[in-house]
Amino acid sequence: MTEQLTVVGTRVTRVDAEEKATGLGLYAPDLEIQGMVYGLTLRSPHPHARVVRVDSSRAEALPGFRGLVKASEVPRVCGTWFNLRSRKELGKLLQQDDKVRFIGDPVLVVAADDEDTAREAISLIDVEYEVLPAVFDPFEAMASEHVKIHDRGNVGFHIVKEYGDSEAGFAEAEVILEHRYVTSKQKHASLEPCGTCIAEWGRGGSLTLWSTTQVPHWTQMYLSLAMGIPIAKVRVIRPHVGGSFGARAGVIWGLELMCSALAREVGRPVKMEFTREEDFSATESRHPFTVDYRVGAKRDGTLVAADARIVMDVGGYGTHYVSVLADALGTGVGIYRIPNYRFEGTCVYTNKSLGGAFRGYGNPQMNFAQESALDELAAQLGIDPVEMRLKNYRGAGEMDPVFEVPVKSDGMKGCLEEGASAMDWQVRRVVSREQKAESTLRRGVGMAAHQHGTGARFGLPDPSSAVIRINADASVDLLTACADDGQGNRTVLAQIAAEVLGVPFEWVAVSATDTAIAPLDGGTHGSRQTYCGGTAVLKAATEARESVMKLAAEYLERSPDSLTVAGGNIVDATSAEPLVGLGDLMRHYQVGDFSRCHEVIAHASGVTEDQPPVFGATFAEVEVDIETGQVRVIKMVGAFDVGKAINPAQCEGQIAGGLTMGVGYALTEGLIIEDGRVLNPGYRDYKIPRAVDAPEVVPVLVESIEPTGPFGAKGLGEATMISSAAAIANAVYNAVGARIRELTITPEKVLAALREASQQG
């Protein structure tokens, strides 16, 4: 299409703005079903134990008690949608036994007429445990011979990959730097707690689930497997959601499957809603990494070798652990032109709450190590950090060694240069070295770069589908299973449809996210919806447009090539003169001409073979109090290569939110766990940045135009927080000359680093 864009690239109002602003939009906690009862979870007080006996006799005598289901009676999903690809992989997906592997692991769920009765019922149930030895440190777990968390051992996965010859590369290096970097166990902390659902069984053994899942069709398949019923008998409906960030990228631990089993047991609809404490203590979080990173370079800054050795703390169960580690590998190797690279990763079970999908998917952890190390290397060589990245990044036409595809759209140079300009990088770096000695406050600037894939990655197919139907009045129904977690992707898909069809944006109605009416979609994760879902919408809308043009040519008795559609009208392709309204045309063929009926409806389904990298550079300015160790982030600049900004306002919103989340990851966010127990299971003690804590944010959109994406677009959502922690750590070093290599960057760690730097002279 060569027409000037009228909808794509504009700041249209979100399709869900009015209902959310007026309070009419329904979220899962708002939902009620006739005859509904309430489910609550009895959780393990032990980090590792076997459930020997459950005595529920006192609870069963309680008025209003409806029934219970033990966790040992319901399969656990210990894998991801990747396991749905084959029968062999399916065999690895479900796990079922009588053990609990972290404090808060579900033992059973009860149903009662109200929550108070359910809570009392739980207090009346006696559980006998065989307490087993526990291990909380991944290095101890690897070495332990007497603690076996799973029968197959404590190492869930191990991988070694080498590109080139790392030892030969290090022999060639003129400067070598090596350090250990450690990241924290960050919680998603979305405003709506992670777990709410309602399960209802109908006639013929059909199951309807109202769930906050990010992946409705994959959840439908999980339920089919776990409940032993056909996929066609499972319906998943997705209401509005108050944030996800990966927490709902599958079935939530101990929720949808347990709720469905409980509803079948008691013969009534069951609603389960996790508390904030349950959310923080018993659902997935970001995997902590320990990264031993070694890098070698020539004295001019040319990178020649790198070696990354990662130990990942998986927690009590593995869900997204293999793919998270693979993503850390892909993003680590792919961003820079390092000819000799060795990567070793080990996923280790511990008796702590499980890790899972989280915005960035392994990349923020790896990025903190790699970008901190590059900053240290640049300082050692006396090279500007921005110049260090410009010298070594992998650009357009170069081959990604992991996925073996060439980079097709390259915005890294633009991100680095435009981001540096927006931060006034050169001036601020000089100012940071000229601060008054009598003040305890020191300012510094730092930066970090990254790339992140669009979609499922790992060379796997990433399916999306869309249906476009043009009604008799020219309004458009867009059927999609895209789950909008608050980022506005349903709006973006509507913009793509409106642009292709030549109708006003307001004419497009996006369907509810419901597996009973929406075609197959891979879900909302991996920064995939604009690229993958948008590609499906583009294809379906293009097919529908072609059908419209054929009908218009017949109706007007003109060549299809002489016509186009714009502003909701069929117009002359040369003069733009309106010839017939699209509504009049559709009405004629749908209800006006009784000799025939032609409904314009198009379906597109397929996979995106390319998963183009999103490039980005984050710049941070901090203020450090050398007396207290307190760090305050003053300003952040986020420059991101989005390919094409379908909706610039939403892109800027993603950048503001992602950078602020990155501030939390760097400075305050990390679960504190002692002997397996989470000590900060809520907002009182787990500190996320508030509005008053947020720095000044300057978003910079770089458009490289991705040739495989809809209108040149690619993903953005995850990329916006990936390099924040490294940029902030590098800024702290620039401010005070003390290097922090462990997240979070607390005042205690800053003061300790200052003392160490002072002792080293």
Secondary structure, 3 states (H helix, E strand, C coil): CCCCCCCCCCCCCCCCHHHHHCCCCCEHHHCCCCCCEEEEEEECCCCCEEEEEEECHHHHCCCCEEEEEEHHHCCEECCCHHHHHCHHHHCCCEECCCEECCCCCEEEEEEECCHHHHHHHHHCCEEEEEECCCCCCHHHHHHCCCCCCCCCCCEEEEEEEEECCHHHHHHHCCEEEEEEEECCCCCCCCCCCCCEEEEEECHHHCEEEEECCCCHHHHHHHHHHHHCCCHHHEEEEECECCCCCCCCCCCCCCCHHHHHHHHHHHCCCEEEECCHHHHHHHCCECCCEEEEEEEEECCCCCEEEEEEEEEEEEECCCCCHHHHHHHHHHHHHHCECCCCEEEEEEEEECCCCCECCCCCCCHHHHHHHHHHHHHHHHHHHCCCHHHHHHHHECCCCCEECCCCEECCCCCHHHHHHHHHHHHCHHHHHHHHCCCCCCCCEEEEEEEEEEEECCCCCCCCCCEEEEEEEECCCCCEEEECCCCCCCCCHHHHHHHHHHHHHCCCHHHEEECCEECCCCCCCCCCCCCCHHHHHHHHHHHHHHHHHHHHHHHHHHHHCCCHHHEEEECCEEEECCCCCEEEEHHHHHHHHHHHCCCCCCCEEEEEEEECCCCCCEEEEEEEEEEEECCCCCEEEEEEEEEEECCCCCCHHHHHHHHHHHHHHHHHHHHCCCCCEECCEECCCCCCCCCCCCHHHCCEEEEEEECCCCCCCHHHCCCCCCHHHHCHHHHHHHHHHHHHCCCCCECCCCHHHHHHHHHHHHHCC
